[in-house]
């Protein structure tokens, strides 16, 4: 209870981990609605407390799945990371809200960045997923509209993340291209994996390239210990602006698996502090 914000009102919460997977988004949303595990779709089995809203998810693809389920029951959803412009359609997503800019805004910023540095010939790398494809197509259109040129839009398959031969074949286009600037529009975990791969396989062949990463590494992410950026000329990262949240720092200092028991916090402490 916070007397300064909601006097005489106590708020509770449940935490569910989608694991950044579409299937996980479906399961955890239904669990949140039914209130029990195993879940019972279309039934609310909570003995006490009532969910009034859902917060999440980080990615647009999983947020879209969650939204399609929640709007059936008229539950508000607040996302802190879904930037897909598809959510601008309030007739289709009347209960969806977000606290972050849209893909259209960041694409406009990238187009202005290219003009500022005089980069007129660029390439775009993305993944074969609806949200990222929409974003990359909008980015290409904005770059062209600003008077610059796009050499290629390379779409990599998420399902072939561990197929080295597939990567070598696809990345050959980047090595041979005269475009010195590569705009990378990937999910976080894909960026970590691909960057390490590029550093190991292509090495100095792309040392003259410049990478522009579109919010691929959130501020709270813990990079893989083996993560290595390719030996490139420069790497620019576009991130949302930060703001101070009053009382958050003090709250986090007080939070422990004993005071707030849940498996996500317990796993986090085990990973960071090597707790048994």
Helices and strands as residue ranges (DSSP letters): H 22-34, E 53-55, H 60-70, E 76-79, G 85-88, E 96-98, H 103-117, E 121-127, H 130-145, E 149-156, G 158-160, H 164-176, E 181-185, H 188-201, G 203-206, E 210-214, E 234-238, H 248-254, H 263-273
